[in-house]
């Protein structure tokens, strides 16, 4: 099946929602824009040094996805902590400073990196326990009543998908998460607006879709789905070995899922549409329609690290003069 290009207008930017804001990343630079309690927009721009550096393994298909996943986790934790600092109560801020002093005393200049690494590691372990091991142990218990290994594998896969969807449903009911999902929608809308060839104004962004094939929600669903397929065919008799396989194959699953999501962002055919459909549907849970103020924050984040006027001129032949002040509310 020949791959057909989705579009020639791939911007290369991506991002995520943070607390009352949006992080956007372009190559090695990222910006975090946060709507502060006094209603200003604070924008911070930083360089990001990849976890894998310039190692050759970071460019090898099916291996690079592991490094991209770790990078996204590290950057996600770092930018979430930054955005949260604007909304901490004084007592929490005081406790954080005390803890930071203690960690600084032990680890010195590496303190922030150590704290981020611990948070990322804890998040990964928690995700593995909930989405990988919990379905396995439930399915393993059912072996007392079900003889067929194929049926057991199907049940385990179905449980994994159900737990993932229930998790998204439950967190989407939380008020703070709802606002974060609105900023998530603003992030997607900004990227879709640009990749559709429209100037970055609030009016144009509002009209854009809040679903995007390169979304992290789609990636996570693919991780779950790919694991179901792999564990259907990779089996073992010994319980310890079955458990080890599920843990050891996590990098493989991440690598395969990344390659699929990468293709989905660049090409469009019946295969891509089918595998992208569940993730796009789940994005209806993880993205919400943003307010104009939220879109303004997302635009500020894009502008800090991406020359969208140059992009529109190069990709679409659309000139939006630099000397003209763009009215975001158009």
ZICORLIN-V228494 format. One line per field, one symbol per residue. ss: DSSP state (a for helix, b for strand, c for the rest). psi: psi as a letter, one per 40 degrees, with the letter a starting at -180 (. if undefined). A space follows every 50 residues. Layout:
ss->???
psi->???
This chain:
ss->ccccbcccccccbbbbbbccbbbbbbccbbbbbbbcccccbbbbbbbccc cccccaaaaccccaaaaaaaaaaaaaaaaaaaaacccccaaaaaaaaaaa aaaaaaaaaaaaaaaaaaaaaaaaaaaaaaaaaaaaaaaaaaaaccccaa aaaaaaaaaaaaaaaaaaaaacccaaaaaaaaaaaaaaaaaaaaaccccc caaaaaaccccccccaaaaaaaaaaaaaaaaaacccccaaaaaaaaaaca aaaaaaaaaaaaaaccbccaaaaaaaaaaaaaaaaacccccaaaaaaaaa aaaaaccaaaaaaaaacccccccccccccc
psi->hhhhhdieghdeiiaiiahfahhihhbeiiihhhhideeihhhhhiihhi deafhddeehiedddddddddddddddddddddddeeiiddddddddddd ddddddebeeddddddddddddddddddddeddddddddddeddehdhdd dddddddddddddddddddddeehddddddddddddddddddddeefiig idddddeiiehhdeidddddddddddddddeddhiidhdddddddddded ddddddddddddddedihadddddddddddddeddeiihiiddddddddd ddddehgddddddddefhhghdehhhhde.
